[in-house]
Amino acid sequence: MALSTGYVVATPTLMQILSSCEGNQRVNWQPLFLSEEQAYAVEKISNVIIPQGILPAASTVNTPQFVDLVLNEVVDHKTQNIFLKGARVFSSKFKVLTDKNILKADKQDFQKVIEVYFNLEDEDANQVVDLANSKEEDIIPSDTYYLYKYLLFIRYYSLYAYTSSELLQEEVLKYNPYTFTFTPCVSGLEFDS
């Protein structure tokens, strides 16, 4: 009887463990603008751009939440639409390259996909920069255009949020906002000319 009770109690726990091994991932924050899949992709992409190492990973200082907030509160509807088109292109390209849905992918899958789009020869990189700097109305928009607008948006705002974060400024770089006074003219100093 005790043994059968143990099985009854253990079965839901084992099923939960097994279902968590399916690889269905979630973010642990509530996106304002992004869908669950888009938020997960932004989090993983930002962690590929700024991985955990000597310094903390991008998600440690909430860069994905910052990207979501910028999309919700700062950029115009046109930029939002370009981002969403890029997110759809990224999702479809991701499935082709990894044979996985974004929510079932891990860090290595995202690393693989990001390397495909960012490890470019100089000439190709220059073409991508020119394309990404173009306005939507000045070119014939393509999947490549939307994909790079999406990836470069995430990269730009992830780096901005990361380098501006309190954790990085105060704990890693030991930034002191109270600097010493600067005295531009001091008598007694002579310089050779």
C-alpha positions as a Markdown table, in Angstrom:
| # | Residue | x | y | z |
|---|---|---|---|---|
| 1 | Met | 0.0 | 0.0 | 0.0 |
| 2 | Ala | 2.8 | 2.4 | 0.9 |
| 3 | Leu | 4.6 | 1.5 | -2.4 |
| 4 | Ser | 1.4 | 2.2 | -4.5 |
| 5 | Thr | 0.9 | 5.6 | -2.6 |
| 6 | Gly | 4.5 | 6.5 | -3.5 |
| 7 | Tyr | 3.8 | 5.8 | -7.2 |
| 8 | Val | 0.7 | 7.9 | -7.1 |
| 9 | Val | 2.6 | 10.8 | -5.5 |
| 10 | Ala | 5.6 | 10.4 | -7.7 |
| 11 | Thr | 3.8 | 10.1 | -11.0 |
| 12 | Pro | 2.7 | 13.8 | -11.4 |
| 13 | Thr | 6.2 | 14.9 | -10.4 |
| 14 | Leu | 7.8 | 12.5 | -13.0 |
| 15 | Met | 5.4 | 13.7 | -15.7 |
| 16 | Gln | 6.3 | 17.3 | -14.9 |
| 17 | Ile | 10.0 | 16.5 | -15.2 |
| 18 | Leu | 9.5 | 14.7 | -18.4 |
| 19 | Ser | 7.4 | 17.4 | -19.9 |
| 20 | Ser | 10.0 | 20.0 | -18.9 |
| 21 | Cys | 12.6 | 18.0 | -20.9 |
| 22 | Glu | 10.6 | 18.5 | -24.1 |
| 23 | Gly | 12.4 | 21.8 | -24.6 |
| 24 | Asn | 9.4 | 24.0 | -24.6 |
| 25 | Gln | 11.0 | 27.2 | -23.2 |
| 26 | Arg | 9.4 | 30.3 | -21.7 |
| 27 | Val | 10.5 | 33.7 | -20.6 |
| 28 | Asn | 10.2 | 34.6 | -16.9 |
| 29 | Trp | 9.0 | 38.1 | -17.5 |
| 30 | Gln | 5.8 | 39.5 | -19.0 |
| 31 | Pro | 6.4 | 41.2 | -22.4 |
| 32 | Leu | 4.5 | 44.4 | -23.1 |
| 33 | Phe | 4.8 | 44.4 | -26.9 |
| 34 | Leu | 6.3 | 41.1 | -28.0 |
| 35 | Ser | 4.6 | 37.7 | -28.1 |
| 36 | Glu | 5.9 | 34.9 | -26.0 |
| 37 | Glu | 7.9 | 33.4 | -28.9 |
| 38 | Gln | 9.3 | 36.8 | -29.9 |
| 39 | Ala | 10.3 | 37.6 | -26.3 |
| 40 | Tyr | 12.1 | 34.3 | -26.0 |
| 41 | Ala | 13.9 | 34.9 | -29.3 |
| 42 | Val | 15.0 | 38.4 | -28.2 |
| 43 | Glu | 16.3 | 37.0 | -24.9 |
| 44 | Lys | 18.3 | 34.3 | -26.6 |
| 45 | Ile | 19.6 | 36.5 | -29.4 |
| 46 | Ser | 20.8 | 39.1 | -26.9 |
| 47 | Asn | 22.5 | 36.4 | -24.9 |
| 48 | Val | 24.3 | 35.3 | -28.0 |
| 49 | Ile | 25.4 | 38.8 | -28.7 |
| 50 | Ile | 26.5 | 39.3 | -25.0 |
| 51 | Pro | 27.1 | 35.9 | -23.6 |
| 52 | Gln | 27.8 | 34.9 | -20.0 |
| 53 | Gly | 31.6 | 35.1 | -19.4 |
| 54 | Ile | 33.7 | 37.3 | -17.2 |
| 55 | Leu | 30.9 | 39.8 | -17.5 |
| 56 | Pro | 27.2 | 38.9 | -16.9 |
| 57 | Ala | 25.0 | 37.9 | -19.8 |
| 58 | Ala | 22.7 | 40.3 | -21.5 |
| 59 | Ser | 19.5 | 38.9 | -19.9 |
| 60 | Thr | 21.1 | 39.3 | -16.4 |
| 61 | Val | 20.7 | 43.1 | -16.8 |
| 62 | Asn | 17.3 | 42.9 | -18.4 |
| 63 | Thr | 18.2 | 43.9 | -21.9 |
| 64 | Pro | 15.4 | 41.8 | -23.5 |
| 65 | Gln | 12.9 | 43.7 | -21.3 |
| 66 | Phe | 14.5 | 47.0 | -22.4 |
| 67 | Val | 14.1 | 46.0 | -26.1 |
| 68 | Asp | 10.5 | 45.1 | -25.5 |
| 69 | Leu | 9.9 | 48.5 | -23.7 |
| 70 | Val | 11.6 | 50.4 | -26.5 |
| 71 | Leu | 9.3 | 48.7 | -29.0 |
| 72 | Asn | 6.2 | 49.4 | -26.8 |
| 73 | Glu | 7.0 | 53.0 | -25.7 |
| 74 | Val | 9.6 | 54.6 | -27.9 |
| 75 | Val | 9.6 | 53.7 | -31.6 |
| 76 | Asp | 6.9 | 54.6 | -34.1 |
| 77 | His | 4.4 | 52.2 | -35.6 |
| 78 | Lys | 6.4 | 51.9 | -38.8 |
| 79 | Thr | 9.4 | 50.7 | -36.9 |
| 80 | Gln | 7.3 | 48.3 | -34.9 |
| 81 | Asn | 5.8 | 46.9 | -38.1 |
| 82 | Ile | 9.3 | 46.4 | -39.7 |
| 83 | Phe | 10.4 | 44.7 | -36.5 |
| 84 | Leu | 7.4 | 42.3 | -36.5 |
| 85 | Lys | 8.0 | 41.5 | -40.2 |
| 86 | Gly | 11.6 | 40.7 | -39.3 |
| 87 | Ala | 10.5 | 38.6 | -36.4 |
| 88 | Arg | 8.3 | 36.5 | -38.7 |
| 89 | Val | 11.1 | 36.1 | -41.3 |
| 90 | Phe | 13.6 | 35.2 | -38.5 |
| 91 | Ser | 11.1 | 32.6 | -37.2 |
| 92 | Ser | 10.7 | 30.9 | -40.6 |
| 93 | Lys | 14.5 | 31.0 | -41.3 |
| 94 | Phe | 15.1 | 29.6 | -37.8 |
| 95 | Lys | 12.9 | 26.6 | -38.5 |
| 96 | Val | 14.6 | 26.0 | -41.8 |
| 97 | Leu | 18.2 | 26.2 | -40.3 |
| 98 | Thr | 17.5 | 24.2 | -37.1 |
| 99 | Asp | 14.4 | 22.2 | -37.9 |
| 100 | Lys | 13.0 | 23.4 | -34.6 |
| 101 | Asn | 10.4 | 25.9 | -33.4 |
| 102 | Ile | 11.9 | 28.9 | -31.6 |
| 103 | Leu | 10.3 | 27.9 | -28.3 |
| 104 | Lys | 11.9 | 24.5 | -28.5 |
| 105 | Ala | 15.4 | 25.7 | -29.3 |
| 106 | Asp | 18.3 | 26.2 | -27.0 |
| 107 | Lys | 21.3 | 28.5 | -26.9 |
| 108 | Gln | 23.3 | 26.4 | -29.4 |
| 109 | Asp | 20.5 | 26.7 | -31.9 |
| 110 | Phe | 20.4 | 30.4 | -31.6 |
| 111 | Gln | 24.2 | 30.6 | -31.8 |
| 112 | Lys | 24.2 | 28.6 | -35.0 |
| 113 | Val | 21.6 | 30.9 | -36.7 |
| 114 | Ile | 23.2 | 34.1 | -35.5 |
| 115 | Glu | 26.5 | 32.9 | -36.9 |
| 116 | Val | 24.9 | 32.3 | -40.3 |
| 117 | Tyr | 23.7 | 36.0 | -40.5 |
| 118 | Phe | 26.6 | 37.8 | -38.7 |
| 119 | Asn | 29.7 | 35.9 | -39.8 |
| 120 | Leu | 30.0 | 37.5 | -43.2 |
| 121 | Glu | 32.8 | 38.5 | -45.5 |
| 122 | Asp | 33.6 | 42.2 | -45.6 |
| 123 | Glu | 31.9 | 42.8 | -48.9 |
| 124 | Asp | 28.7 | 41.0 | -47.7 |
| 125 | Ala | 28.8 | 42.9 | -44.4 |
| 126 | Asn | 29.0 | 46.2 | -46.2 |
| 127 | Gln | 26.0 | 45.2 | -48.4 |
| 128 | Val | 24.1 | 44.3 | -45.3 |
| 129 | Val | 24.9 | 47.6 | -43.6 |
| 130 | Asp | 23.8 | 49.5 | -46.7 |
| 131 | Leu | 20.6 | 47.5 | -46.9 |
| 132 | Ala | 19.8 | 48.0 | -43.2 |
| 133 | Asn | 20.5 | 51.7 | -43.4 |
| 134 | Ser | 18.0 | 52.1 | -46.3 |
| 135 | Lys | 14.5 | 53.2 | -45.8 |
| 136 | Glu | 11.7 | 50.8 | -46.6 |
| 137 | Glu | 10.3 | 53.1 | -49.3 |
| 138 | Asp | 13.6 | 53.6 | -51.0 |
| 139 | Ile | 14.2 | 49.9 | -51.8 |
| 140 | Ile | 12.2 | 46.8 | -52.8 |
| 141 | Pro | 11.7 | 45.3 | -49.4 |
| 142 | Ser | 12.8 | 41.6 | -49.1 |
| 143 | Asp | 13.0 | 39.0 | -46.4 |
| 144 | Thr | 16.7 | 39.8 | -46.1 |
| 145 | Tyr | 15.9 | 43.5 | -45.4 |
| 146 | Tyr | 13.4 | 42.7 | -42.7 |
| 147 | Leu | 15.6 | 40.0 | -41.2 |
| 148 | Tyr | 18.6 | 42.3 | -40.8 |
| 149 | Lys | 16.5 | 45.3 | -39.6 |
| 150 | Tyr | 15.2 | 42.9 | -36.9 |
| 151 | Leu | 18.6 | 41.5 | -35.9 |
| 152 | Leu | 20.4 | 44.9 | -35.9 |
| 153 | Phe | 17.6 | 46.4 | -33.9 |
| 154 | Ile | 18.0 | 43.8 | -31.2 |
| 155 | Arg | 21.8 | 44.1 | -31.3 |
| 156 | Tyr | 21.7 | 47.9 | -31.1 |
| 157 | Tyr | 19.3 | 48.1 | -28.2 |
| 158 | Ser | 20.8 | 45.2 | -26.4 |
| 159 | Leu | 24.3 | 46.8 | -26.4 |
| 160 | Tyr | 22.8 | 50.1 | -25.5 |
| 161 | Ala | 20.9 | 48.7 | -22.5 |
| 162 | Tyr | 23.8 | 46.5 | -21.4 |
| 163 | Thr | 26.4 | 49.3 | -21.5 |
| 164 | Ser | 24.0 | 51.7 | -19.7 |
| 165 | Ser | 23.0 | 49.2 | -17.0 |
| 166 | Glu | 23.6 | 50.0 | -13.4 |
| 167 | Leu | 25.2 | 46.6 | -12.8 |
| 168 | Leu | 27.8 | 47.1 | -15.4 |
| 169 | Gln | 28.5 | 50.8 | -14.5 |
| 170 | Glu | 28.6 | 50.4 | -10.7 |
| 171 | Glu | 29.8 | 46.9 | -10.1 |
| 172 | Val | 31.9 | 46.0 | -13.1 |
| 173 | Leu | 33.3 | 49.3 | -14.3 |
| 174 | Lys | 33.2 | 50.9 | -10.8 |
| 175 | Tyr | 31.8 | 54.1 | -12.3 |
| 176 | Asn | 31.8 | 57.0 | -9.8 |
| 177 | Pro | 29.4 | 59.8 | -10.8 |
| 178 | Tyr | 31.1 | 62.1 | -8.3 |
| 179 | Thr | 34.3 | 63.0 | -10.1 |
| 180 | Phe | 37.2 | 65.0 | -8.8 |
| 181 | Thr | 37.2 | 68.7 | -9.6 |
| 182 | Phe | 39.1 | 69.8 | -12.6 |
| 183 | Thr | 41.3 | 72.9 | -12.3 |
| 184 | Pro | 42.2 | 74.1 | -15.8 |
| 185 | Cys | 44.8 | 76.7 | -14.8 |
| 186 | Val | 47.4 | 76.0 | -12.2 |
| 187 | Ser | 50.2 | 78.4 | -11.6 |
| 188 | Gly | 53.7 | 77.2 | -11.4 |
| 189 | Leu | 53.3 | 74.6 | -14.2 |
| 190 | Glu | 55.4 | 75.2 | -17.3 |
| 191 | Phe | 55.3 | 73.3 | -20.5 |
| 192 | Asp | 58.1 | 73.2 | -23.1 |
| 193 | Ser | 57.1 | 74.2 | -26.5 |
